[in-house]
Amino acid sequence: MHSVFNVINFVPNNIIMEFIEKECTTYINKGDVVWLKSGGPEMTVHSVDEELNCICLWFRHGEIQRYTIEKCALTKKNPLYSAEKKMLNI
């Protein structure tokens, strides 16, 4: 029986790196409103560095929060809204 791990071993590293680079460099820019792909609060991208990290800002209990998050972990689509659409078959 083959596992996903075995399949990944056959994919050349340069193809894997191209996929990761493309996925991490997509469409998220300074000023965009984003969410973690796993959910969480609405955040604003303050800046993006050359290492594909975003400094994100959001409010929690009336105080501004700031954290550095990798672009790969962010999305411009609200995951909660997307999950509701799937449940309602919209």
MMTF fields as JSON, N, C-alpha, C and O atoms, coordinates in Angstrom:
{
  "mmtfVersion": "1.0.0",
  "mmtfProducer": "UNKNOWN",
  "numBonds": 359,
  "numAtoms": 360,
  "numGroups": 90,
  "numChains": 1,
  "numModels": 1,
  "chainsPerModel": [1],
  "groupsPerChain": [90],
  "chainIdList": ["A"],
  "bondAtomList": [4, 2, 8, 6, 12, 10, 16, 14, 20, 18, 24, 22, 28, 26, 32, 30, 36, 34, 40, 38, 44, 42, 48, 46, 52, 50, 56, 54, 60, 58, 64, 62, 68, 66, 72, 70, 76, 74, 80, 78, 84, 82, 88, 86, 92, 90, 96, 94, 100, 98, 104, 102, 108, 106, 112, 110, 116, 114, 120, 118, 124, 122, 128, 126, 132, 130, 136, 134, 140, 138, 144, 142, 148, 146, 152, 150, 156, 154, 160, 158, 164, 162, 168, 166, 172, 170, 176, 174, 180, 178, 184, 182, 188, 186, 192, 190, 196, 194, 200, 198, 204, 202, 208, 206, 212, 210, 216, 214, 220, 218, 224, 222, 228, 226, 232, 230, 236, 234, 240, 238, 244, 242, 248, 246, 252, 250, 256, 254, 260, 258, 264, 262, 268, 266, 272, 270, 276, 274, 280, 278, 284, 282, 288, 286, 292, 290, 296, 294, 300, 298, 304, 302, 308, 306, 312, 310, 316, 314, 320, 318, 324, 322, 328, 326, 332, 330, 336, 334, 340, 338, 344, 342, 348, 346, 352, 350, 356, 354],
  "bondOrderList": [1, 1, 1, 1, 1, 1, 1, 1, 1, 1, 1, 1, 1, 1, 1, 1, 1, 1, 1, 1, 1, 1, 1, 1, 1, 1, 1, 1, 1, 1, 1, 1, 1, 1, 1, 1, 1, 1, 1, 1, 1, 1, 1, 1, 1, 1, 1, 1, 1, 1, 1, 1, 1, 1, 1, 1, 1, 1, 1, 1, 1, 1, 1, 1, 1, 1, 1, 1, 1, 1, 1, 1, 1, 1, 1, 1, 1, 1, 1, 1, 1, 1, 1, 1, 1, 1, 1, 1, 1],
  "groupList": [{"groupName": "MET", "atomNameList": ["N", "CA", "C", "O"], "elementList": ["N", "C", "C", "O"], "formalChargeList": [0, 0, 0, 0], "bondAtomList": [1, 0, 2, 1, 3, 2], "bondOrderList": [1, 1, 2], "singleLetterCode": "M", "chemCompType": "L-PEPTIDE LINKING"}, {"groupName": "HIS", "atomNameList": ["N", "CA", "C", "O"], "elementList": ["N", "C", "C", "O"], "formalChargeList": [0, 0, 0, 0], "bondAtomList": [1, 0, 2, 1, 3, 2], "bondOrderList": [1, 1, 2], "singleLetterCode": "H", "chemCompType": "L-PEPTIDE LINKING"}, {"groupName": "SER", "atomNameList": ["N", "CA", "C", "O"], "elementList": ["N", "C", "C", "O"], "formalChargeList": [0, 0, 0, 0], "bondAtomList": [1, 0, 2, 1, 3, 2], "bondOrderList": [1, 1, 2], "singleLetterCode": "S", "chemCompType": "L-PEPTIDE LINKING"}, {"groupName": "VAL", "atomNameList": ["N", "CA", "C", "O"], "elementList": ["N", "C", "C", "O"], "formalChargeList": [0, 0, 0, 0], "bondAtomList": [1, 0, 2, 1, 3, 2], "bondOrderList": [1, 1, 2], "singleLetterCode": "V", "chemCompType": "L-PEPTIDE LINKING"}, {"groupName": "PHE", "atomNameList": ["N", "CA", "C", "O"], "elementList": ["N", "C", "C", "O"], "formalChargeList": [0, 0, 0, 0], "bondAtomList": [1, 0, 2, 1, 3, 2], "bondOrderList": [1, 1, 2], "singleLetterCode": "F", "chemCompType": "L-PEPTIDE LINKING"}, {"groupName": "ASN", "atomNameList": ["N", "CA", "C", "O"], "elementList": ["N", "C", "C", "O"], "formalChargeList": [0, 0, 0, 0], "bondAtomList": [1, 0, 2, 1, 3, 2], "bondOrderList": [1, 1, 2], "singleLetterCode": "N", "chemCompType": "L-PEPTIDE LINKING"}, {"groupName": "ILE", "atomNameList": ["N", "CA", "C", "O"], "elementList": ["N", "C", "C", "O"], "formalChargeList": [0, 0, 0, 0], "bondAtomList": [1, 0, 2, 1, 3, 2], "bondOrderList": [1, 1, 2], "singleLetterCode": "I", "chemCompType": "L-PEPTIDE LINKING"}, {"groupName": "PRO", "atomNameList": ["N", "CA", "C", "O"], "elementList": ["N", "C", "C", "O"], "formalChargeList": [0, 0, 0, 0], "bondAtomList": [1, 0, 2, 1, 3, 2], "bondOrderList": [1, 1, 2], "singleLetterCode": "P", "chemCompType": "L-PEPTIDE LINKING"}, {"groupName": "GLU", "atomNameList": ["N", "CA", "C", "O"], "elementList": ["N", "C", "C", "O"], "formalChargeList": [0, 0, 0, 0], "bondAtomList": [1, 0, 2, 1, 3, 2], "bondOrderList": [1, 1, 2], "singleLetterCode": "E", "chemCompType": "L-PEPTIDE LINKING"}, {"groupName": "LYS", "atomNameList": ["N", "CA", "C", "O"], "elementList": ["N", "C", "C", "O"], "formalChargeList": [0, 0, 0, 0], "bondAtomList": [1, 0, 2, 1, 3, 2], "bondOrderList": [1, 1, 2], "singleLetterCode": "K", "chemCompType": "L-PEPTIDE LINKING"}, {"groupName": "CYS", "atomNameList": ["N", "CA", "C", "O"], "elementList": ["N", "C", "C", "O"], "formalChargeList": [0, 0, 0, 0], "bondAtomList": [1, 0, 2, 1, 3, 2], "bondOrderList": [1, 1, 2], "singleLetterCode": "C", "chemCompType": "L-PEPTIDE LINKING"}, {"groupName": "THR", "atomNameList": ["N", "CA", "C", "O"], "elementList": ["N", "C", "C", "O"], "formalChargeList": [0, 0, 0, 0], "bondAtomList": [1, 0, 2, 1, 3, 2], "bondOrderList": [1, 1, 2], "singleLetterCode": "T", "chemCompType": "L-PEPTIDE LINKING"}, {"groupName": "TYR", "atomNameList": ["N", "CA", "C", "O"], "elementList": ["N", "C", "C", "O"], "formalChargeList": [0, 0, 0, 0], "bondAtomList": [1, 0, 2, 1, 3, 2], "bondOrderList": [1, 1, 2], "singleLetterCode": "Y", "chemCompType": "L-PEPTIDE LINKING"}, {"groupName": "GLY", "atomNameList": ["N", "CA", "C", "O"], "elementList": ["N", "C", "C", "O"], "formalChargeList": [0, 0, 0, 0], "bondAtomList": [1, 0, 2, 1, 3, 2], "bondOrderList": [1, 1, 2], "singleLetterCode": "G", "chemCompType": "PEPTIDE LINKING"}, {"groupName": "ASP", "atomNameList": ["N", "CA", "C", "O"], "elementList": ["N", "C", "C", "O"], "formalChargeList": [0, 0, 0, 0], "bondAtomList": [1, 0, 2, 1, 3, 2], "bondOrderList": [1, 1, 2], "singleLetterCode": "D", "chemCompType": "L-PEPTIDE LINKING"}, {"groupName": "TRP", "atomNameList": ["N", "CA", "C", "O"], "elementList": ["N", "C", "C", "O"], "formalChargeList": [0, 0, 0, 0], "bondAtomList": [1, 0, 2, 1, 3, 2], "bondOrderList": [1, 1, 2], "singleLetterCode": "W", "chemCompType": "L-PEPTIDE LINKING"}, {"groupName": "LEU", "atomNameList": ["N", "CA", "C", "O"], "elementList": ["N", "C", "C", "O"], "formalChargeList": [0, 0, 0, 0], "bondAtomList": [1, 0, 2, 1, 3, 2], "bondOrderList": [1, 1, 2], "singleLetterCode": "L", "chemCompType": "L-PEPTIDE LINKING"}, {"groupName": "ARG", "atomNameList": ["N", "CA", "C", "O"], "elementList": ["N", "C", "C", "O"], "formalChargeList": [0, 0, 0, 0], "bondAtomList": [1, 0, 2, 1, 3, 2], "bondOrderList": [1, 1, 2], "singleLetterCode": "R", "chemCompType": "L-PEPTIDE LINKING"}, {"groupName": "GLN", "atomNameList": ["N", "CA", "C", "O"], "elementList": ["N", "C", "C", "O"], "formalChargeList": [0, 0, 0, 0], "bondAtomList": [1, 0, 2, 1, 3, 2], "bondOrderList": [1, 1, 2], "singleLetterCode": "Q", "chemCompType": "L-PEPTIDE LINKING"}, {"groupName": "ALA", "atomNameList": ["N", "CA", "C", "O"], "elementList": ["N", "C", "C", "O"], "formalChargeList": [0, 0, 0, 0], "bondAtomList": [1, 0, 2, 1, 3, 2], "bondOrderList": [1, 1, 2], "singleLetterCode": "A", "chemCompType": "L-PEPTIDE LINKING"}],
  "groupTypeList": [0, 1, 2, 3, 4, 5, 3, 6, 5, 4, 3, 7, 5, 5, 6, 6, 0, 8, 4, 6, 8, 9, 8, 10, 11, 11, 12, 6, 5, 9, 13, 14, 3, 3, 15, 16, 9, 2, 13, 13, 7, 8, 0, 11, 3, 1, 2, 3, 14, 8, 8, 16, 5, 10, 6, 10, 16, 15, 4, 17, 1, 13, 8, 6, 18, 17, 12, 11, 6, 8, 9, 10, 19, 16, 11, 9, 9, 5, 7, 16, 12, 2, 19, 8, 9, 9, 0, 16, 5, 6],
  "groupIdList": [1, 2, 3, 4, 5, 6, 7, 8, 9, 10, 11, 12, 13, 14, 15, 16, 17, 18, 19, 20, 21, 22, 23, 24, 25, 26, 27, 28, 29, 30, 31, 32, 33, 34, 35, 36, 37, 38, 39, 40, 41, 42, 43, 44, 45, 46, 47, 48, 49, 50, 51, 52, 53, 54, 55, 56, 57, 58, 59, 60, 61, 62, 63, 64, 65, 66, 67, 68, 69, 70, 71, 72, 73, 74, 75, 76, 77, 78, 79, 80, 81, 82, 83, 84, 85, 86, 87, 88, 89, 90],
  "secStructList": [7, 7, 7, 2, 2, 2, 2, 2, 2, 2, 1, 7, 2, 2, 2, 2, 2, 2, 2, 2, 2, 2, 2, 2, 6, 1, 1, 7, 7, 6, 6, 7, 3, 3, 3, 3, 6, 6, 7, 7, 7, 7, 3, 3, 3, 3, 3, 3, 7, 6, 6, 1, 3, 3, 3, 3, 3, 3, 3, 3, 6, 6, 3, 3, 3, 3, 3, 3, 3, 3, 4, 4, 4, 3, 3, 1, 1, 7, 2, 2, 2, 2, 2, 2, 2, 2, 2, 2, 6, 7],
  "xCoordList": [0.848, 0.0, 0.897, 1.889, 0.528, 1.291, 0.656, -0.568, 1.476, 0.975, 1.312, 2.077, 0.735, 1.049, 2.532, 3.132, 3.131, 4.556, 5.372, 6.319, 5.003, 5.727, 5.602, 6.577, 4.433, 4.227, 5.088, 5.709, 5.133, 5.924, 7.402, 8.114, 7.867, 9.272, 9.641, 10.812, 8.664, 8.93, 8.852, 9.231, 8.373, 8.266, 9.596, 10.072, 10.194, 11.48, 11.36, 10.341, 12.403, 12.405, 12.118, 11.449, 12.615, 12.408, 10.919, 10.459, 10.169, 8.731, 8.013, 7.114, 8.402, 7.802, 8.089, 7.191, 9.326, 9.691, 8.959, 8.56, 8.772, 8.019, 6.582, 6.027, 5.977, 4.604, 4.517, 3.629, 5.432, 5.424, 5.632, 4.942, 6.573, 6.841, 5.615, 5.261, 4.969, 3.781, 2.655, 1.994, 2.444, 1.377, 1.622, 0.677, 2.861, 3.187, 3.316, 3.332, 3.406, 3.59, 2.322, 2.355, 1.233, 0.0, -0.624, -0.653, -1.089, -2.069, -2.258, -3.168, -1.496, -1.667, -0.646, 0.56, -1.161, -0.319, -0.636, -1.621, 0.209, 0.021, -1.375, -1.787, -2.094, -3.419, -4.568, -5.726, -4.266, -5.329, -5.92, -5.235, -7.199, -7.869, -7.753, -8.112, -7.251, -6.98, -7.45, -7.753, -7.501, -7.787, -6.774, -6.186, -6.566, -5.821, -6.66, -7.886, -6.035, -6.789, -7.583, -8.608, -7.114, -7.807, -8.891, -9.572, -9.06, -10.074, -9.432, -8.212, -10.266, -9.746, -10.268, -11.159, -9.71, -10.213, -9.803, -8.829, -10.555, -10.213, -8.979, -8.928, -7.974, -6.729, -6.383, -6.837, -5.583, -5.084, -3.585, -2.859, -3.128, -1.698, -1.024, -1.313, -0.133, 0.615, 1.789, 2.058, 2.494, 3.636, 3.97, 3.57, 4.718, 5.172, 6.67, 7.15, 7.424, 8.881, 9.344, 8.546, 10.646, 11.211, 11.218, 11.454, 10.966, 10.936, 9.511, 9.258, 8.58, 7.182, 6.432, 5.531, 6.804, 6.088, 5.274, 5.707, 4.101, 3.234, 3.121, 2.92, 3.249, 2.919, 1.441, 1.027, 0.655, -0.798, -1.25, -0.702, -2.269, -2.836, -4.313, -4.999, -4.809, -6.227, -6.52, -5.605, -7.789, -8.187, -8.707, -9.43, -8.322, -8.822, -9.101, -8.198, -10.354, -10.778, -10.367, -9.946, -10.492, -10.211, -8.736, -8.399, -7.858, -6.428, -5.903, -6.297, -5.002, -4.445, -3.436, -2.599, -3.534, -2.621, -1.768, -2.197, -0.578, 0.357, 1.121, 1.646, 1.178, 1.88, 2.416, 1.805, 3.547, 4.119, 3.653, 3.812, 3.071, 2.49, 2.97, 3.024, 3.315, 3.73, 2.558, 1.422, 2.839, 1.802, 1.03, -0.174, 1.72, 1.082, -0.077, -0.958, -0.082, -1.12, -2.315, -3.285, -2.257, -3.299, -4.165, -3.742, -5.383, -6.302, -7.085, -7.275, -7.542, -8.388, -9.865, -10.722, -10.166, -11.551, -11.812, -11.015, -12.927, -13.295, -13.608, -14.589, -12.799, -13.021, -14.371, -14.962, -14.864, -16.15, -17.265, -18.16, -17.221, -18.217, -18.163, -19.202, -16.952, -16.791, -17.372, -18.001, -17.164, -17.695, -19.222, -19.871, -19.802, -21.271, -21.84, -22.867, -21.182, -21.638, -21.632, -22.56, -20.589, -20.526, -21.663, -22.274, -21.955, -23.022, -24.379, -25.242, -24.576, -25.851, -25.896, -26.901, -24.788, -24.677, -24.928, -25.624, -24.353, -24.523, -23.392, -23.333],
  "yCoordList": [-1.175, 0.0, 1.243, 1.308, 2.223, 3.466, 4.528, 4.636, 5.297, 6.405, 7.719, 7.753, 8.795, 10.126, 10.398, 11.011, 9.947, 10.154, 9.533, 10.146, 8.305, 7.648, 8.431, 8.545, 8.971, 9.748, 11.005, 11.357, 11.684, 12.906, 12.61, 13.453, 11.442, 11.093, 11.044, 11.203, 10.828, 10.757, 12.113, 12.226, 13.127, 14.464, 15.184, 15.294, 15.671, 16.37, 17.595, 18.286, 17.848, 18.959, 20.302, 21.148, 20.511, 21.805, 22.038, 23.178, 20.992, 21.14, 21.449, 22.289, 20.779, 21.055, 22.499, 23.199, 22.947, 24.311, 25.337, 26.385, 25.06, 25.969, 26.104, 27.203, 24.976, 25.008, 25.833, 26.674, 25.593, 26.333, 27.815, 28.648, 28.154, 29.56, 30.228, 31.348, 29.542, 30.107, 30.284, 31.323, 29.274, 29.326, 30.458, 31.125, 30.675, 31.664, 33.082, 34.032, 33.245, 34.592, 35.126, 36.173, 34.436, 34.849, 36.055, 36.137, 36.927, 37.977, 38.654, 39.475, 38.383, 39.064, 40.193, 39.974, 41.409, 42.604, 43.484, 43.27, 44.469, 45.453, 46.071, 46.472, 46.142, 46.758, 45.788, 46.149, 44.555, 43.567, 43.091, 43.046, 42.737, 42.119, 40.61, 40.081, 39.92, 38.485, 37.756, 38.365, 36.438, 35.543, 34.418, 34.148, 33.763, 32.514, 31.503, 31.523, 30.624, 29.606, 28.72, 28.155, 28.602, 27.781, 28.551, 27.983, 29.837, 30.659, 31.714, 31.882, 32.422, 33.446, 34.823, 34.955, 35.85, 37.205, 37.774, 37.331, 38.75, 39.505, 40.346, 41.01, 40.309, 41.039, 41.89, 41.613, 42.918, 43.756, 43.535, 43.517, 43.367, 43.186, 44.551, 45.447, 44.698, 45.939, 46.016, 47.067, 44.879, 44.842, 43.396, 42.461, 43.245, 41.929, 42.025, 42.935, 41.081, 41.137, 40.208, 39.477, 40.246, 39.457, 37.962, 37.166, 37.567, 36.152, 35.599, 34.528, 36.336, 35.927, 35.873, 35.054, 36.741, 36.884, 38.168, 39.175, 38.124, 39.303, 39.735, 38.908, 41.021, 41.556, 41.909, 42.764, 41.241, 41.42, 42.135, 41.93, 42.982, 43.753, 43.425, 43.204, 43.393, 43.215, 43.715, 43.943, 43.884, 44.345, 43.182, 42.316, 43.183, 42.196, 42.937, 43.515, 42.918, 43.624, 45.092, 45.65, 45.718, 47.136, 47.503, 48.681, 46.511, 46.78, 46.174, 45.077, 46.913, 46.426, 45.313, 45.413, 44.267, 43.129, 43.117, 43.589, 42.582, 42.56, 41.254, 40.866, 40.567, 39.288, 39.044, 39.467, 38.367, 38.009, 36.609, 35.667, 36.482, 35.222, 34.951, 35.867, 33.71, 33.346, 33.494, 33.159, 33.998, 34.174, 32.884, 32.918, 31.757, 30.476, 30.156, 29.369, 30.752, 30.471, 31.413, 31.273, 32.38, 33.4, 33.224, 32.642, 33.741, 33.749, 35.053, 35.67, 35.47, 36.664, 36.304, 37.187, 35.011, 34.554, 34.191, 33.496, 34.661, 34.343, 32.846, 32.394, 32.067, 30.616, 30.261, 29.243, 31.081, 30.809, 30.932, 30.088, 31.966, 32.158, 31.016, 30.526, 30.588, 29.494, 28.195, 27.43, 27.944, 26.735, 26.767, 25.744, 27.951, 28.079, 27.806, 27.14, 28.312, 28.085, 26.6, 26.102, 25.879, 24.437, 23.718, 22.816, 24.11, 23.449, 23.69, 22.812, 24.867, 25.202, 24.814, 25.033, 24.232, 23.854, 25.015, 24.873, 26.166, 27.362, 27.425, 28.349],
  "zCoordList": [0.0, 0.0, 0.0, 0.725, -0.825, -0.909, -0.035, 0.038, 0.614, 1.421, 0.736, -0.228, 1.243, 0.719, 0.849, -0.034, 1.943, 2.162, 1.03, 0.537, 0.612, -0.478, -1.772, -2.515, -2.059, -3.277, -3.24, -4.243, -2.098, -1.963, -2.211, -2.758, -1.823, -2.036, -3.512, -3.856, -4.391, -5.821, -6.522, -7.688, -5.837, -6.432, -6.223, -5.093, -7.3, -7.146, -6.234, -6.233, -5.469, -4.515, -5.175, -4.581, -6.4, -7.043, -7.332, -7.278, -7.633, -7.875, -6.573, -6.54, -5.511, -4.203, -3.796, -3.326, -3.971, -3.59, -4.448, -3.938, -5.753, -6.615, -6.13, -6.113, -5.735, -5.234, -3.953, -3.812, -3.026, -1.757, -2.012, -1.424, -2.881, -3.175, -3.797, -3.43, -4.736, -5.38, -4.363, -4.333, -3.538, -2.533, -1.534, -1.114, -1.157, -0.136, -0.673, 0.109, -1.964, -2.496, -3.15, -3.797, -2.992, -3.651, -2.998, -1.77, -3.719, -3.546, -2.187, -2.077, -1.179, 0.111, 0.183, 0.072, 0.371, 0.373, 1.57, 2.277, 1.78, 2.837, 2.711, 1.623, 3.829, 3.853, 3.649, 3.861, 3.239, 3.024, 4.34, 5.362, 4.305, 5.443, 5.254, 4.202, 6.277, 6.184, 7.438, 8.464, 7.32, 8.44, 8.394, 7.347, 9.524, 9.508, 8.751, 8.858, 7.995, 7.26, 8.215, 7.836, 9.434, 10.433, 11.181, 12.035, 10.872, 11.537, 12.419, 12.421, 13.168, 14.061, 13.695, 12.856, 14.329, 14.105, 12.752, 12.142, 12.303, 11.101, 11.431, 12.467, 10.527, 10.776, 9.555, 8.445, 9.769, 8.685, 8.553, 9.546, 7.309, 7.054, 7.14, 6.347, 8.099, 8.297, 7.33, 6.748, 7.162, 6.256, 5.917, 6.611, 4.825, 4.377, 4.175, 3.498, 4.763, 4.607, 3.492, 2.905, 3.207, 2.113, 2.395, 1.486, 3.639, 4.0, 4.002, 4.553, 3.381, 3.247, 4.575, 4.754, 5.492, 6.755, 6.719, 6.16, 7.315, 7.396, 8.848, 9.737, 9.08, 10.398, 10.332, 9.549, 11.163, 11.16, 12.426, 13.509, 12.26, 13.371, 13.502, 12.504, 14.757, 15.021, 16.424, 17.215, 16.727, 18.052, 18.884, 18.392, 20.155, 21.116, 22.407, 23.012, 22.825, 24.043, 24.01, 25.023, 22.831, 22.682, 22.574, 22.455, 22.615, 22.494, 21.201, 20.805, 20.548, 19.286, 19.555, 20.452, 18.77, 18.855, 17.592, 16.539, 17.703, 16.572, 16.629, 17.672, 15.464, 15.434, 14.027, 13.046, 13.927, 12.631, 12.267, 13.043, 11.068, 10.609, 9.184, 8.363, 8.891, 7.537, 6.569, 6.905, 5.363, 4.347, 4.07, 3.815, 4.122, 3.816, 4.762, 4.416, 5.935, 6.918, 6.799, 7.543, 5.866, 5.76, 4.517, 3.518, 4.607, 3.481, 3.488, 4.537, 2.297, 2.217, 2.287, 2.265, 2.37, 2.495, 3.944, 4.574, 4.468, 5.843, 5.937, 5.347, 6.665, 6.747, 7.365, 7.007, 8.285, 8.909, 7.878, 7.832, 7.058, 6.007, 5.002, 4.56, 4.638, 3.688, 4.25, 3.519, 5.543, 6.175, 6.21, 5.991, 6.489, 6.498, 5.11, 4.984, 4.068, 2.7, 2.378, 1.741, 2.814, 2.559, 3.256, 2.682, 4.494, 5.253, 4.591, 4.615, 4.001, 3.377, 1.899, 1.222, 1.404, -0.011, -0.957, -1.963, -0.625, -1.471, -2.466, -3.277]
}
